[in-house]
């Protein structure tokens, strides 16, 4: 699966954007699953 985003606002307003590295979470858990959206994105149920 590949997701692409258009970031014109970032390119046109650089002062509104800061690059950050992701921070892993301790004890992360799934609190909601949108099965319809997952199906639309092609994410198999076994992945969730």
C-alpha distance matrix in Angstrom:
0.0 3.8 6.7 10.1 13.5 16.9 19.4 22.7 24.6 23.9 25.2 28.1 29.1 28.5 30.9 28.6 25.8 25.8 23.3 22.9 21.3 19.6 22.2 21.6 23.2 25.9 25.7 22.4 22.0 20.0 22.4 20.6 17.8 17.0 16.3 16.3 13.6 11.4 12.1 11.5 7.9 7.6 8.1 11.0 14.3 15.1 12.5 14.5
3.8 0.0 3.8 6.6 10.1 13.5 16.0 19.2 21.3 20.5 21.6 24.6 25.7 25.1 27.7 25.5 22.7 23.0 20.6 20.7 19.5 18.4 21.4 21.4 23.3 26.4 26.7 23.3 23.3 21.5 23.6 21.9 19.6 18.6 18.5 18.1 15.0 13.5 14.6 13.1 9.5 10.4 11.2 14.5 17.6 18.5 15.6 17.2
6.7 3.8 0.0 3.8 6.8 10.4 12.8 16.1 17.9 17.4 18.8 21.6 22.6 22.3 24.7 22.3 19.8 20.4 18.4 18.7 18.1 17.0 20.2 20.7 22.3 25.7 26.1 22.6 22.5 20.6 22.3 20.5 18.5 17.3 17.9 17.2 13.7 13.1 14.7 12.7 9.3 11.5 12.2 15.9 18.5 19.9 16.8 17.7
10.1 6.6 3.8 0.0 3.8 6.9 9.6 12.7 14.9 14.5 15.4 18.2 19.6 19.4 22.2 20.0 17.7 18.7 17.0 18.1 18.1 17.7 21.2 22.3 24.2 27.7 28.5 25.0 25.3 23.5 24.9 23.2 21.5 20.1 21.1 20.0 16.4 16.4 17.9 15.4 12.5 14.9 15.9 19.6 22.2 23.6 20.5 21.3
13.5 10.1 6.8 3.8 0.0 3.8 6.2 9.4 11.2 11.2 12.5 14.9 16.1 16.3 19.0 16.7 14.6 16.2 15.2 16.7 17.4 17.3 20.8 22.4 24.1 27.8 28.8 25.3 25.7 23.9 24.9 23.3 22.1 20.7 22.2 21.0 17.3 17.9 19.7 17.1 14.5 17.5 18.3 22.1 24.3 25.9 22.8 22.9
16.9 13.5 10.4 6.9 3.8 0.0 3.8 6.0 8.5 9.1 9.8 11.8 13.6 14.4 17.3 15.3 13.8 16.1 15.7 17.9 19.3 19.7 23.2 25.2 27.0 30.7 31.9 28.4 28.9 27.2 27.9 26.2 25.3 23.6 25.2 23.8 20.1 21.1 22.8 19.9 17.7 20.8 21.8 25.6 27.8 29.6 26.5 26.6
19.4 16.0 12.8 9.6 6.2 3.8 0.0 3.8 5.4 5.3 6.6 8.8 10.1 10.6 13.5 11.6 10.2 12.7 12.8 15.4 17.4 18.3 21.8 24.2 26.0 29.8 31.3 28.1 29.0 27.7 28.2 27.0 26.5 25.3 27.3 26.2 22.4 23.4 25.5 22.8 20.5 23.6 24.2 28.0 29.9 31.5 28.2 28.1
22.7 19.2 16.1 12.7 9.4 6.0 3.8 0.0 3.8 5.4 5.1 6.0 8.3 9.8 12.9 11.6 11.2 14.3 15.1 18.1 20.5 21.7 25.0 27.7 29.4 33.2 34.8 31.6 32.5 31.1 31.4 30.1 29.7 28.2 30.3 28.8 25.2 26.5 28.4 25.4 23.4 26.6 27.5 31.3 33.3 35.1 31.8 31.6
24.6 21.3 17.9 14.9 11.2 8.5 5.4 3.8 0.0 3.8 5.5 5.1 5.7 7.9 10.1 8.3 8.8 12.4 14.0 16.9 19.7 20.8 23.9 26.8 28.2 32.0 33.7 30.6 31.5 30.3 30.4 29.3 29.3 28.0 30.5 29.3 25.7 27.1 29.4 26.6 24.7 28.1 28.6 32.4 34.0 35.8 32.5 31.9
23.9 20.5 17.4 14.5 11.2 9.1 5.3 5.4 3.8 0.0 3.8 5.6 5.3 5.4 8.2 6.8 5.9 9.1 10.5 13.7 16.5 18.2 21.3 24.4 26.2 29.9 31.9 29.0 30.4 29.6 30.0 29.3 29.4 28.5 31.0 30.2 26.4 27.4 29.9 27.4 25.0 28.2 28.3 32.1 33.7 35.1 31.7 31.2
25.2 21.6 18.8 15.4 12.5 9.8 6.6 5.1 5.5 3.8 0.0 3.8 5.7 5.8 9.4 9.5 8.8 11.6 12.5 16.1 18.8 20.8 24.1 27.2 29.3 33.0 35.1 32.2 33.7 32.8 33.4 32.6 32.5 31.4 33.6 32.6 28.9 29.8 32.0 29.3 26.9 29.9 30.4 34.1 36.1 37.5 34.0 33.9
28.1 24.6 21.6 18.2 14.9 11.8 8.8 6.0 5.1 5.6 3.8 0.0 3.8 6.1 9.0 9.3 10.1 13.4 15.2 18.7 21.7 23.6 26.7 29.9 31.7 35.4 37.4 34.6 35.9 34.9 35.1 34.2 34.3 33.1 35.4 34.2 30.6 31.9 34.0 31.2 29.1 32.3 32.9 36.7 38.5 40.1 36.7 36.4
29.1 25.7 22.6 19.6 16.1 13.6 10.1 8.3 5.7 5.3 5.7 3.8 0.0 3.8 5.5 5.8 7.5 11.0 13.5 16.8 20.2 22.1 24.9 28.2 29.8 33.4 35.6 32.9 34.3 33.6 33.7 33.1 33.6 32.7 35.3 34.4 30.8 32.1 34.5 31.9 29.9 33.1 33.3 37.1 38.6 40.1 36.6 36.0
28.5 25.1 22.3 19.4 16.3 14.4 10.6 9.8 7.9 5.4 5.8 6.1 3.8 0.0 3.8 5.4 5.5 8.2 10.5 14.0 17.4 19.8 22.5 26.0 27.9 31.5 33.9 31.5 33.3 32.9 33.3 33.1 33.6 33.0 35.7 35.1 31.4 32.2 34.9 32.5 30.1 33.2 33.1 36.7 38.3 39.4 35.8 35.3
30.9 27.7 24.7 22.2 19.0 17.3 13.5 12.9 10.1 8.2 9.4 9.0 5.5 3.8 0.0 3.8 5.6 7.8 11.1 14.1 17.8 20.0 22.3 25.9 27.5 30.9 33.5 31.3 33.2 33.1 33.2 33.2 34.2 33.8 36.7 36.3 32.7 33.7 36.5 34.4 32.0 35.2 34.8 38.4 39.6 40.8 37.2 36.3
28.6 25.5 22.3 20.0 16.7 15.3 11.6 11.6 8.3 6.8 9.5 9.3 5.8 5.4 3.8 0.0 3.8 7.0 10.4 12.9 16.6 18.2 20.4 23.9 25.2 28.6 30.9 28.5 30.2 29.8 29.7 29.6 30.6 30.3 33.3 32.9 29.3 30.4 33.3 31.2 29.0 32.3 31.9 35.4 36.5 37.8 34.3 33.2
25.8 22.7 19.8 17.7 14.6 13.8 10.2 11.2 8.8 5.9 8.8 10.1 7.5 5.5 5.6 3.8 0.0 3.8 6.7 9.5 13.1 14.9 17.5 20.9 22.6 26.2 28.6 26.1 28.0 27.8 28.1 28.2 29.0 28.8 31.6 31.4 27.8 28.5 31.4 29.5 27.0 30.0 29.4 33.0 34.2 35.2 31.6 30.8
25.8 23.0 20.4 18.7 16.2 16.1 12.7 14.3 12.4 9.1 11.6 13.4 11.0 8.2 7.8 7.0 3.8 0.0 3.8 6.3 10.0 12.3 14.7 18.3 20.2 23.7 26.4 24.3 26.6 26.9 27.5 28.0 28.9 29.3 32.0 32.3 28.6 28.9 32.0 30.5 27.7 30.4 29.5 32.8 33.9 34.5 30.8 30.1
23.3 20.6 18.4 17.0 15.2 15.7 12.8 15.1 14.0 10.5 12.5 15.2 13.5 10.5 11.1 10.4 6.7 3.8 0.0 3.8 6.9 9.8 12.5 16.1 18.5 22.0 24.8 22.7 25.1 25.5 26.7 27.2 27.9 28.3 30.8 31.3 27.6 27.4 30.5 29.2 26.1 28.5 27.4 30.6 31.9 32.3 28.5 28.1
22.9 20.7 18.7 18.1 16.7 17.9 15.4 18.1 16.9 13.7 16.1 18.7 16.8 14.0 14.1 12.9 9.5 6.3 3.8 0.0 3.8 6.4 8.8 12.4 14.9 18.3 21.2 19.4 22.0 22.8 24.1 25.1 25.9 26.9 29.4 30.3 26.8 26.3 29.6 28.7 25.6 27.8 26.2 29.2 30.1 30.2 26.5 25.9
21.3 19.5 18.1 18.1 17.4 19.3 17.4 20.5 19.7 16.5 18.8 21.7 20.2 17.4 17.8 16.6 13.1 10.0 6.9 3.8 0.0 3.8 6.4 9.7 12.7 16.0 19.0 17.3 20.2 21.2 23.1 24.2 24.9 26.1 28.4 29.6 26.2 25.2 28.5 28.0 24.6 26.4 24.5 27.2 28.2 27.9 24.1 23.9
19.6 18.4 17.0 17.7 17.3 19.7 18.3 21.7 20.8 18.2 20.8 23.6 22.1 19.8 20.0 18.2 14.9 12.3 9.8 6.4 3.8 0.0 3.8 6.5 9.4 12.9 15.5 13.6 16.4 17.5 19.4 20.6 21.4 22.9 25.2 26.7 23.5 22.3 25.7 25.6 22.3 24.0 21.8 24.3 25.0 24.6 20.9 20.4
22.2 21.4 20.2 21.2 20.8 23.2 21.8 25.0 23.9 21.3 24.1 26.7 24.9 22.5 22.3 20.4 17.5 14.7 12.5 8.8 6.4 3.8 0.0 3.8 6.4 9.6 12.7 11.5 14.8 16.6 18.4 20.4 21.6 23.7 26.0 27.9 25.0 23.7 27.3 27.6 24.5 26.0 23.3 25.5 25.6 25.0 21.5 20.6
21.6 21.4 20.7 22.3 22.4 25.2 24.2 27.7 26.8 24.4 27.2 29.9 28.2 26.0 25.9 23.9 20.9 18.3 16.1 12.4 9.7 6.5 3.8 0.0 3.8 6.7 9.5 8.5 12.0 14.2 16.5 18.7 19.9 22.4 24.4 26.7 24.1 22.4 26.0 26.7 23.7 24.8 21.8 23.4 23.3 22.3 18.9 18.1
23.2 23.3 22.3 24.2 24.1 27.0 26.0 29.4 28.2 26.2 29.3 31.7 29.8 27.9 27.5 25.2 22.6 20.2 18.5 14.9 12.7 9.4 6.4 3.8 0.0 3.8 6.3 5.5 9.2 11.9 13.9 16.6 18.2 21.1 23.3 25.9 23.7 22.1 25.7 26.8 24.2 25.3 22.1 23.4 22.7 21.9 18.8 17.3
25.9 26.4 25.7 27.7 27.8 30.7 29.8 33.2 32.0 29.9 33.0 35.4 33.4 31.5 30.9 28.6 26.2 23.7 22.0 18.3 16.0 12.9 9.6 6.7 3.8 0.0 3.8 5.5 9.2 12.6 14.5 17.7 19.6 22.8 24.9 27.8 25.9 24.2 27.7 29.2 26.7 27.5 24.1 24.9 23.8 22.6 20.0 18.3
25.7 26.7 26.1 28.5 28.8 31.9 31.3 34.8 33.7 31.9 35.1 37.4 35.6 33.9 33.5 30.9 28.6 26.4 24.8 21.2 19.0 15.5 12.7 9.5 6.3 3.8 0.0 3.8 6.4 10.1 12.1 15.5 17.4 20.9 22.7 25.9 24.5 22.7 26.1 27.9 25.8 26.4 22.8 23.2 21.6 20.3 18.2 16.1
22.4 23.3 22.6 25.0 25.3 28.4 28.1 31.6 30.6 29.0 32.2 34.6 32.9 31.5 31.3 28.5 26.1 24.3 22.7 19.4 17.3 13.6 11.5 8.5 5.5 5.5 3.8 0.0 3.8 7.1 9.4 12.4 14.1 17.4 19.4 22.5 20.9 19.1 22.6 24.3 22.2 22.9 19.4 20.2 18.8 18.0 15.5 13.3
22.0 23.3 22.5 25.3 25.7 28.9 29.0 32.5 31.5 30.4 33.7 35.9 34.3 33.3 33.2 30.2 28.0 26.6 25.1 22.0 20.2 16.4 14.8 12.0 9.2 9.2 6.4 3.8 0.0 3.8 6.2 9.3 11.0 14.6 16.5 19.7 18.6 16.9 20.3 22.3 20.6 21.3 17.7 18.1 16.2 15.7 13.7 10.9
20.0 21.5 20.6 23.5 23.9 27.2 27.7 31.1 30.3 29.6 32.8 34.9 33.6 32.9 33.1 29.8 27.8 26.9 25.5 22.8 21.2 17.5 16.6 14.2 11.9 12.6 10.1 7.1 3.8 0.0 3.8 5.8 7.3 10.9 12.8 16.0 15.0 13.6 16.9 18.9 17.6 18.4 15.0 15.5 13.4 13.7 11.9 8.5
22.4 23.6 22.3 24.9 24.9 27.9 28.2 31.4 30.4 30.0 33.4 35.1 33.7 33.3 33.2 29.7 28.1 27.5 26.7 24.1 23.1 19.4 18.4 16.5 13.9 14.5 12.1 9.4 6.2 3.8 0.0 3.8 7.0 10.3 12.9 15.8 15.1 14.6 17.8 19.6 18.8 20.0 17.0 17.7 15.3 16.3 14.9 11.3
20.6 21.9 20.5 23.2 23.3 26.2 27.0 30.1 29.3 29.3 32.6 34.2 33.1 33.1 33.2 29.6 28.2 28.0 27.2 25.1 24.2 20.6 20.4 18.7 16.6 17.7 15.5 12.4 9.3 5.8 3.8 0.0 3.8 6.6 9.5 12.1 11.7 11.5 14.6 16.3 16.0 17.4 14.8 15.6 13.3 15.1 13.9 10.3
17.8 19.6 18.5 21.5 22.1 25.3 26.5 29.7 29.3 29.4 32.5 34.3 33.6 33.6 34.2 30.6 29.0 28.9 27.9 25.9 24.9 21.4 21.6 19.9 18.2 19.6 17.4 14.1 11.0 7.3 7.0 3.8 0.0 3.8 5.9 8.9 8.7 8.1 11.0 13.0 12.9 13.9 11.4 12.1 9.9 12.2 11.2 7.8
17.0 18.6 17.3 20.1 20.7 23.6 25.3 28.2 28.0 28.5 31.4 33.1 32.7 33.0 33.8 30.3 28.8 29.3 28.3 26.9 26.1 22.9 23.7 22.4 21.1 22.8 20.9 17.4 14.6 10.9 10.3 6.6 3.8 0.0 3.8 5.6 5.5 6.2 8.6 10.0 10.7 12.2 10.7 11.9 10.4 13.5 12.7 10.0
16.3 18.5 17.9 21.1 22.2 25.2 27.3 30.3 30.5 31.0 33.6 35.4 35.3 35.7 36.7 33.3 31.6 32.0 30.8 29.4 28.4 25.2 26.0 24.4 23.3 24.9 22.7 19.4 16.5 12.8 12.9 9.5 5.9 3.8 0.0 3.8 5.5 5.0 6.1 8.6 9.8 10.3 9.0 9.3 7.7 11.2 11.3 9.2
16.3 18.1 17.2 20.0 21.0 23.8 26.2 28.8 29.3 30.2 32.6 34.2 34.4 35.1 36.3 32.9 31.4 32.3 31.3 30.3 29.6 26.7 27.9 26.7 25.9 27.8 25.9 22.5 19.7 16.0 15.8 12.1 8.9 5.6 3.8 0.0 3.8 5.5 5.1 6.2 8.7 9.8 9.9 11.0 10.3 14.1 14.0 12.5
13.6 15.0 13.7 16.4 17.3 20.1 22.4 25.2 25.7 26.4 28.9 30.6 30.8 31.4 32.7 29.3 27.8 28.6 27.6 26.8 26.2 23.5 25.0 24.1 23.7 25.9 24.5 20.9 18.6 15.0 15.1 11.7 8.7 5.5 5.5 3.8 0.0 3.8 5.3 4.9 6.1 8.5 8.6 10.9 11.1 14.5 13.4 12.1
11.4 13.5 13.1 16.4 17.9 21.1 23.4 26.5 27.1 27.4 29.8 31.9 32.1 32.2 33.7 30.4 28.5 28.9 27.4 26.3 25.2 22.3 23.7 22.4 22.1 24.2 22.7 19.1 16.9 13.6 14.6 11.5 8.1 6.2 5.0 5.5 3.8 0.0 3.8 5.4 5.1 6.1 5.0 7.2 7.7 10.9 9.7 8.8
12.1 14.6 14.7 17.9 19.7 22.8 25.5 28.4 29.4 29.9 32.0 34.0 34.5 34.9 36.5 33.3 31.4 32.0 30.5 29.6 28.5 25.7 27.3 26.0 25.7 27.7 26.1 22.6 20.3 16.9 17.8 14.6 11.0 8.6 6.1 5.1 5.3 3.8 0.0 3.8 5.4 5.0 5.8 6.9 7.9 11.4 11.2 11.1
11.5 13.1 12.7 15.4 17.1 19.9 22.8 25.4 26.6 27.4 29.3 31.2 31.9 32.5 34.4 31.2 29.5 30.5 29.2 28.7 28.0 25.6 27.6 26.7 26.8 29.2 27.9 24.3 22.3 18.9 19.6 16.3 13.0 10.0 8.6 6.2 4.9 5.4 3.8 0.0 3.8 5.4 7.7 10.0 11.6 14.9 14.1 14.0
7.9 9.5 9.3 12.5 14.5 17.7 20.5 23.4 24.7 25.0 26.9 29.1 29.9 30.1 32.0 29.0 27.0 27.7 26.1 25.6 24.6 22.3 24.5 23.7 24.2 26.7 25.8 22.2 20.6 17.6 18.8 16.0 12.9 10.7 9.8 8.7 6.1 5.1 5.4 3.8 0.0 3.8 5.6 9.0 11.2 13.9 12.2 12.6
7.6 10.4 11.5 14.9 17.5 20.8 23.6 26.6 28.1 28.2 29.9 32.3 33.1 33.2 35.2 32.3 30.0 30.4 28.5 27.8 26.4 24.0 26.0 24.8 25.3 27.5 26.4 22.9 21.3 18.4 20.0 17.4 13.9 12.2 10.3 9.8 8.5 6.1 5.0 5.4 3.8 0.0 3.8 6.2 9.3 11.6 10.5 11.8
8.1 11.2 12.2 15.9 18.3 21.8 24.2 27.5 28.6 28.3 30.4 32.9 33.3 33.1 34.8 31.9 29.4 29.5 27.4 26.2 24.5 21.8 23.3 21.8 22.1 24.1 22.8 19.4 17.7 15.0 17.0 14.8 11.4 10.7 9.0 9.9 8.6 5.0 5.8 7.7 5.6 3.8 0.0 3.8 6.5 8.5 6.8 8.1
11.0 14.5 15.9 19.6 22.1 25.6 28.0 31.3 32.4 32.1 34.1 36.7 37.1 36.7 38.4 35.4 33.0 32.8 30.6 29.2 27.2 24.3 25.5 23.4 23.4 24.9 23.2 20.2 18.1 15.5 17.7 15.6 12.1 11.9 9.3 11.0 10.9 7.2 6.9 10.0 9.0 6.2 3.8 0.0 3.8 5.4 5.5 7.4
14.3 17.6 18.5 22.2 24.3 27.8 29.9 33.3 34.0 33.7 36.1 38.5 38.6 38.3 39.6 36.5 34.2 33.9 31.9 30.1 28.2 25.0 25.6 23.3 22.7 23.8 21.6 18.8 16.2 13.4 15.3 13.3 9.9 10.4 7.7 10.3 11.1 7.7 7.9 11.6 11.2 9.3 6.5 3.8 0.0 3.8 5.4 5.5
15.1 18.5 19.9 23.6 25.9 29.6 31.5 35.1 35.8 35.1 37.5 40.1 40.1 39.4 40.8 37.8 35.2 34.5 32.3 30.2 27.9 24.6 25.0 22.3 21.9 22.6 20.3 18.0 15.7 13.7 16.3 15.1 12.2 13.5 11.2 14.1 14.5 10.9 11.4 14.9 13.9 11.6 8.5 5.4 3.8 0.0 3.8 5.4
12.5 15.6 16.8 20.5 22.8 26.5 28.2 31.8 32.5 31.7 34.0 36.7 36.6 35.8 37.2 34.3 31.6 30.8 28.5 26.5 24.1 20.9 21.5 18.9 18.8 20.0 18.2 15.5 13.7 11.9 14.9 13.9 11.2 12.7 11.3 14.0 13.4 9.7 11.2 14.1 12.2 10.5 6.8 5.5 5.4 3.8 0.0 3.8
14.5 17.2 17.7 21.3 22.9 26.6 28.1 31.6 31.9 31.2 33.9 36.4 36.0 35.3 36.3 33.2 30.8 30.1 28.1 25.9 23.9 20.4 20.6 18.1 17.3 18.3 16.1 13.3 10.9 8.5 11.3 10.3 7.8 10.0 9.2 12.5 12.1 8.8 11.1 14.0 12.6 11.8 8.1 7.4 5.5 5.4 3.8 0.0
